[in-house]
Amino acid sequence: MKKRKQILLNIALAILCIIVIFPFILVLAISLSNENDIINSGYKIIPMHLDFSSYIYVFRNPKAILDAYKVTFIFSTIAMASSVFLMAMIAYPLSRKTLKGRRTISLYLYFTMLFSGGLVPTYILFTEYLNLADSIWVYILPSLVSPWYVFIMRTFFADIPESIIESAYIDGASEYKIFFKFIIPLSKPVIATVALFVFLIKWNDWYTSMLYINKESLISLQYLLQRIMLNITMLQRSTEMGMGQMVNIADIPTETVRMAMAVVVAGPALLVFPFFQKYFVQGLTVGSVKG
């Protein structure tokens, strides 16, 4: 009976994995399909005719793509490391019951989750006072600290046995040594989880480029691909309205380019995930009841 339940559980998990993986396979298949086949026959899991025209269109200016990749990877990595470090430095003292005024500090952090300064004051602050426009620092410095992630890390730090910290105190360890030698190594699951979330948020950032970046060499990958998609849409609409040169709509790889861009953008993120996977599940259970 137990063996039968295990078999049924394995089958259910296998079906769930197929359901999760299927959209990724379909996106890849569409990106490698011919636009005419998509228009005439719809989406197919196996391309009727293998066609790389969508990737050729996306990479028709490889220097721009590579520059956007480089900029996005640099600011995503720096922002991830800086954010995790700062938020851990804030969360650890808040997890200690001996910290005076920790409720007031926590309330202050929580208050910032409910209200913001708005777009106009933020834009004026970044451009006029901090001079972050057309600088890679505009991607990194804003939103270095997220109260939500601070609370997640605080909860995890609070679950670390107090006896470990007390033993370190008895051995003469300072607060900094306790934090770096004991707390950080024991908190790899939550650190890896928060680091992954911060990296993905920064990697998918296109709004910052749209507002603050005018230099072509500093635009993010997401914003560059969005502009490519916008150009395709405008060309398609002008063709439908009879404006400009006469171009066959089927020759404009709209759907396949969308999927190709999804593959181009998601590729690095999918490569990063396995390095965090070992800690990811444990990090998601932060604050759960222990049995």
C-alpha positions in Angstrom: 0.0 0.0 0.0 2.8 2.4 0.9 4.6 1.5 -2.3 1.4 2.2 -4.3 1.1 5.6 -2.7 4.7 6.5 -3.5 4.1 5.5 -7.2 1.0 7.7 -7.4 2.9 10.5 -5.8 5.7 10.2 -8.3 3.2 10.1 -11.2 1.5 13.3 -9.8 4.8 15.1 -9.4 5.9 14.0 -12.9 2.6 15.4 -14.4 3.1 18.6 -12.4 6.7 19.0 -13.8 5.4 18.5 -17.3 2.7 21.1 -16.8 5.4 23.6 -15.5 8.0 22.9 -18.2 5.5 22.8 -21.1 5.2 26.6 -21.5 8.9 27.0 -21.6 9.2 24.4 -24.3 6.3 26.0 -26.2 8.0 29.4 -26.1 11.2 28.0 -27.4 9.4 26.1 -30.2 7.5 29.2 -31.3 10.7 31.3 -31.3 12.2 28.7 -33.8 9.1 28.6 -36.0 8.3 30.4 -39.2 5.9 33.4 -38.9 3.7 32.1 -41.7 3.3 28.8 -40.0 2.2 30.6 -36.8 -0.4 32.7 -38.7 -1.8 29.7 -40.7 -1.6 26.9 -38.2 -1.2 28.4 -34.8 1.2 27.4 -32.1 2.9 24.0 -32.4 5.1 22.2 -29.8 7.2 21.0 -32.7 8.0 23.7 -35.4 6.7 22.8 -38.9 9.7 24.6 -40.4 12.8 25.4 -38.4 13.4 29.1 -38.8 15.9 31.4 -37.0 14.7 34.6 -38.5 13.3 35.8 -35.1 16.8 35.5 -33.5 18.4 37.1 -36.5 16.0 40.0 -36.2 16.7 40.4 -32.4 20.5 40.1 -32.9 20.7 42.2 -36.0 22.6 44.8 -33.9 24.7 42.4 -31.7 26.8 45.2 -30.2 23.6 46.8 -28.7 22.4 43.5 -27.3 25.8 42.6 -25.8 26.2 46.1 -24.3 22.7 45.8 -22.7 23.6 42.3 -21.4 26.8 43.6 -19.9 25.1 46.7 -18.2 22.2 44.6 -16.9 24.4 41.9 -15.5 26.7 44.4 -13.8 24.1 46.4 -12.1 22.0 43.3 -11.2 24.9 41.6 -9.6 26.2 44.7 -7.7 22.7 45.6 -6.6 22.0 42.0 -5.4 25.2 41.8 -3.3 24.8 45.3 -1.9 21.1 44.8 -1.1 21.6 41.5 0.7 24.5 42.9 2.7 22.6 46.0 3.8 19.4 44.3 4.6 21.1 41.6 6.6 22.9 44.3 8.6 19.5 45.9 9.3 17.6 42.6 10.0 20.1 41.1 12.4 19.8 43.9 15.1 16.1 43.9 14.7 16.0 40.1 15.4 17.7 40.7 18.8 15.3 41.2 21.7 18.0 43.2 23.5 17.9 46.1 20.9 16.2 49.1 22.4 13.6 50.8 20.1 13.4 47.8 17.7 9.6 48.1 17.6 9.9 51.7 16.6 12.4 50.9 13.9 10.2 48.1 12.6 7.2 50.4 12.5 9.2 52.9 10.6 10.2 50.3 8.0 6.6 49.1 7.8 5.4 52.6 7.2 7.6 52.9 4.1 5.8 49.9 2.7 2.5 51.7 2.9 3.4 55.1 1.5 5.9 56.4 -1.1 6.9 59.9 -2.3 5.4 59.4 -5.7 6.9 59.5 -9.2 7.4 63.3 -9.6 9.3 63.9 -6.3 11.3 60.7 -6.9 12.3 61.8 -10.4 13.3 65.3 -9.2 15.3 63.8 -6.3 17.2 61.4 -8.6 17.9 63.8 -11.4 18.2 67.3 -9.8 19.7 66.5 -6.3 21.5 63.1 -6.6 22.5 63.5 -10.2 21.9 59.8 -10.9 20.5 60.3 -14.4 22.5 58.7 -17.2 24.5 56.8 -14.7 24.7 53.1 -13.8 24.1 54.0 -10.2 20.5 54.9 -10.9 20.0 51.2 -11.3 21.8 50.3 -8.0 21.3 52.9 -5.3 17.5 53.3 -5.3 15.6 50.4 -3.6 18.8 48.9 -2.1 16.7 48.2 1.0 13.3 46.5 0.8 11.4 46.4 4.1 9.7 43.2 3.1 12.9 41.4 2.6 14.3 42.9 5.9 11.3 41.4 7.7 11.8 38.0 6.1 15.5 38.0 7.1 14.7 39.2 10.6 12.3 36.3 11.0 15.0 33.8 9.9 17.6 35.4 12.2 15.2 35.2 15.1 14.8 31.5 14.7 18.6 30.9 15.1 19.1 29.4 18.6 20.0 32.0 21.2 22.5 29.5 22.7 24.8 29.9 19.7 25.0 33.6 20.2 25.5 33.3 24.0 28.3 30.8 23.5 30.0 33.2 21.1 29.7 35.9 23.7 31.3 33.7 26.3 34.2 33.0 24.0 34.7 36.8 23.7 33.3 37.3 20.2 32.2 40.8 19.2 28.9 41.6 17.5 30.6 41.9 14.1 32.3 38.5 14.5 29.1 36.9 15.6 27.3 38.3 12.6 29.9 37.4 10.0 31.2 34.1 11.5 28.0 32.6 12.9 24.8 34.3 11.6 25.7 34.6 7.9 26.9 31.0 7.5 23.8 29.7 9.3 21.5 31.9 7.2 22.5 30.8 3.7 18.9 29.7 2.8 17.3 33.1 3.4 20.2 35.0 2.0 20.2 32.9 -1.2 16.4 33.3 -1.5 16.5 37.1 -1.1 19.5 37.4 -3.4 17.7 35.5 -6.1 14.5 37.6 -5.8 16.6 40.9 -5.9 18.6 39.7 -8.9 15.4 38.8 -10.8 13.8 42.1 -10.0 16.9 44.0 -11.2 17.3 41.8 -14.2 13.7 42.5 -15.3 13.9 46.3 -14.7 13.0 48.3 -17.8 11.2 51.2 -16.1 14.4 52.8 -14.8 15.9 53.0 -18.3 12.8 54.6 -19.7 12.8 57.3 -17.1 16.5 58.1 -16.4 18.7 56.8 -19.2 19.4 58.6 -22.5 22.8 57.0 -23.2 22.4 54.1 -25.6 25.4 52.4 -23.9 23.6 52.3 -20.5 20.1 51.1 -21.4 19.0 47.8 -19.8 18.4 44.6 -21.8 14.7 44.6 -21.0 14.2 48.1 -22.2 16.2 47.4 -25.4 14.1 44.4 -26.2 10.9 46.4 -25.5 12.0 49.0 -28.0 12.6 46.3 -30.6 9.1 45.0 -30.0 7.7 48.5 -30.2 9.4 49.1 -33.6 7.9 45.9 -34.9 4.4 46.9 -33.7 4.7 50.3 -35.3 6.0 48.8 -38.6 3.1 46.4 -38.6 0.5 49.1 -37.9 1.9 51.4 -40.6 1.8 48.5 -43.1 -1.8 47.7 -42.2 -2.8 51.4 -42.7 -1.0 51.5 -46.1 1.7 53.9 -44.9 5.3 53.7 -45.8 6.7 50.8 -47.9 4.5 47.9 -48.9 5.6 45.1 -46.6 3.9 41.7 -46.2 2.6 41.5 -42.6 3.6 37.8 -42.5 7.2 38.9 -43.2 7.3 40.8 -40.0 8.1 38.2 -37.3 5.9 39.6 -34.6 4.9 36.5 -32.6 8.2 34.6 -33.1 10.2 37.7 -32.1 8.2 38.0 -28.9 9.1 34.5 -27.9 12.7 34.9 -29.0 13.0 37.9 -26.7 11.5 35.9 -23.9 14.2 33.2 -24.4 16.9 35.8 -24.6 15.8 37.5 -21.4 15.1 34.4 -19.4 18.2 32.5 -20.4 20.6 34.0 -17.9 18.1 33.9 -15.1 17.5 30.2 -15.7 21.2 29.6 -15.5 21.5 31.5 -12.2 18.7 29.6 -10.5 20.5 26.2 -10.1 23.1 27.9 -7.9 20.4 29.0 -5.5 18.1 26.0 -5.8 19.8 24.1 -2.9 18.8 26.8 -0.5 15.7 28.1 -2.2 13.0 25.7 -0.8 14.3 26.0 2.8 14.4 29.8 2.4 10.7 29.9 1.3 9.7 28.2 4.6 11.0 31.1 6.7 8.6 31.7 9.6 6.9 28.4 9.2 5.9 26.4 12.3 8.5 23.8 13.2 7.3 20.3 14.1 
